[in-house]
Amino acid sequence: METQAPLWVGVDVDQEQLHVHLRPSGEAFACGNTPPGIQDLLRRLSPLRPERIVMEASGGLEASAAFALAQAGLPVVVVNPRQVRNFARATGRLAKTDPLDAAVLAQFAEAVQPPVRPLPDAEAQILEALVTRRRQVVEMLSSEKNRLSRAREKRVRSHIEAHIRWLESEDQELMRQLAEFVKQSPLWHERAEILQSAKGVGPVLAQTLLAYLPELGSLNGKQIAALVGVAPINRDSGHMRGRRTTWGGRGRIRAVLYMATVAATRFNPVIKAFYVRLRAAGKQAKVALTAAMRKLLLILNAMVKHGTLWENRITHGT
């Protein structure tokens, strides 16, 4: 009996359509990025039992299709677009259209075979959406305050000031909703309390970790550091030993973790002592702060894993 070759699927997502490429057959088709279109995609792919379905993270445009595929038990993976771009360049794929991008994703699926991880459930998607919206509001606030500092015309300043007041009100309302939403979930509420027991970790970092890092506590230290992008990567060749750098990972988490670590180097005795020791050893401030970010993350990972508050934390391996 002839064994069927594994099927690899790439799905390129835009606001209106899902462009699909099947490998090795080369078959391609498109469905609408709408509920009926996603059902059509499920109808076509489910009987084929693909080995992997790969989609790029596309600012949330991929969320509905990815969630529906996962709910149907299909092995869907949402990957970092930068990984796919680097893969395309490495394989000489320089042209860029939606069907070609789908073909690259299918080839990436076959060559890399990224691991399938559970996608967020409906409640986790709501939490992520609220955290994302608050981040957008904070970014708009920063932009408007910068514009206000440069504005000279009185009427323009008045408009900007009114918008700032509205954004500040929105920020407070989103923070209230986030706190209430986390409080309603016994698991999230417990994890948030564990995380915030560490000095330097406030509700913003706790909510960000809950929304964007559901793997926290389920992976070891090296894995969680690599996932966030605070693990040093070797750059060696022959006898040359290059400088270790951090790269990739989940930038949204790193940005918030950075601010929390800055506070922790002042108010958290463990992180402060670690940072001071590195600086005394001659490490640059940026290098020492990145190492402190990694240490704080690893301790938080261990705390969540063991359900331990900061004062009773288990620091073995961190």
Residue pairs with C-beta under 8 A, 6 or more apart in sequence:
5 24
6 50
6 51
6 110
7 22
7 23
7 25
7 48
7 49
7 50
7 51
8 22
8 23
8 24
8 50
8 51
8 52
8 54
8 106
8 107
8 109
8 110
9 20
9 21
9 22
9 23
9 45
9 50
9 52
9 53
9 54
9 106
9 109
10 20
10 21
10 23
10 53
10 54
10 55
10 101
10 102
10 103
10 104
10 105
10 106
10 107
10 108
10 109
11 18
11 19
11 20
11 21
11 41
11 53
11 54
11 55
11 62
11 65
11 102
11 105
12 18
12 19
12 21
12 55
12 56
12 98
12 99
12 101
12 102
12 105
13 19
13 33
13 55
13 56
13 58
13 61
13 62
13 65
14 33
14 58
14 61
14 98
15 33
15 61
16 32
16 33
17 30
17 31
17 32
17 33
17 37
17 98
18 30
18 31
18 32
18 33
18 37
18 38
18 41
18 65
19 28
19 30
19 98
19 99
19 101
19 102
20 28
20 29
20 30
20 31
20 41
20 44
20 45
20 102
21 27
21 28
21 99
21 102
21 103
21 105
21 106
22 28
22 48
22 50
22 106
23 103
23 106
23 107
23 109
23 110
24 110
28 99
28 102
28 103
29 44
31 37
31 38
31 40
31 41
31 44
32 38
32 40
33 61
33 64
33 65
35 64
38 64
38 65
38 68
39 68
41 65
41 68
41 69
42 68
42 69
42 72
42 74
45 53
45 69
45 74
46 72
46 74
50 74
50 75
51 75
51 109
51 113
52 75
52 77
52 109
52 110
52 113
52 114
52 116
53 69
53 74
53 75
53 76
53 77
53 109
54 76
54 77
54 79
54 105
54 106
54 108
54 109
54 114
55 62
55 65
55 66
55 76
55 77
55 78
55 79
55 105
56 62
56 78
56 79
56 80
56 81
56 84
56 101
56 105
57 78
57 79
57 80
57 81
58 81
60 129
60 132
62 78
63 125
66 76
66 78
66 119
67 119
67 120
67 125
69 76
70 76
70 118
70 119
75 116
76 116
76 119
77 109
77 114
77 115
77 116
77 117
78 119
79 108
79 114
80 248
82 248
83 108
83 112
83 248
84 104
84 105
84 108
87 104
87 107
87 108
87 111
87 112
88 94
88 104
91 104
91 107
93 100
93 104
108 114
117 215
118 214
120 127
120 128
120 214
123 185
124 211
124 214
126 181
127 178
127 181
127 182
127 188
127 207
127 210
127 211
128 211
128 212
130 174
130 177
130 178
130 181
130 211
131 178
131 207
131 208
131 211
131 212
132 211
132 252
133 174
134 171
134 174
134 175
134 178
135 252
137 167
137 170
137 171
137 174
138 171
140 167
141 164
141 167
141 168
141 171
144 160
144 163
144 164
144 167
145 164
147 160
148 157
148 160
148 161
148 164
151 157
151 160
175 203
178 203
178 207
179 203
181 188
182 188
182 189
182 192
182 206
182 207
182 210
183 189
188 210
190 307
191 206
191 210
191 216
191 217
191 304
192 203
192 206
192 207
192 210
193 309
194 303
194 304
194 307
194 308
194 309
195 201
195 205
195 206
195 209
195 300
195 303
195 304
196 202
196 203
196 206
197 303
197 309
197 310
197 311
198 264
198 268
198 296
198 299
198 300
198 303
198 310
199 263
199 264
199 267
199 268
199 269
199 310
200 260
200 261
200 263
200 264
200 265
200 267
200 268
200 271
200 296
201 260
201 264
201 296
201 300
202 260
204 256
204 260
205 256
205 257
205 259
205 260
208 252
208 253
208 256
208 257
209 216
209 253
209 300
212 250
212 252
212 253
213 224
213 227
213 228
213 250
213 253
215 223
215 224
215 227
216 224
216 300
216 301
216 304
217 301
217 304
217 305
218 305
219 227
219 301
220 317
221 298
221 301
221 302
221 317
221 318
222 231
224 297
224 298
224 301
225 231
225 294
225 297
225 298
226 249
227 249
227 250
228 249
228 250
228 253
228 254
228 257
228 297
229 246
229 247
229 248
229 249
229 250
229 251
229 254
230 246
230 249
230 254
230 257
230 290
230 293
230 294
230 297
231 246
231 249
231 294
232 244
232 245
232 246
233 244
233 245
233 246
233 247
234 242
234 244
235 242
235 243
235 244
235 245
236 242
246 290
254 293
257 293
257 296
257 297
258 289
258 293
260 296
261 271
261 289
261 292
261 293
261 296
262 289
264 271
264 272
264 292
264 296
265 271
265 272
265 275
265 289
265 292
266 272
268 296
270 295
270 299
271 292
271 295
271 296
274 291
274 292
274 295
275 288
275 289
275 291
275 292
278 287
278 288
278 291
278 292
279 285
279 288
283 291
295 318
298 317
298 318
299 313
299 315
299 318
301 318
302 308
302 313
302 314
302 315
302 316
302 317
302 318
303 309
303 310
303 313
303 314
306 313
306 314
308 314
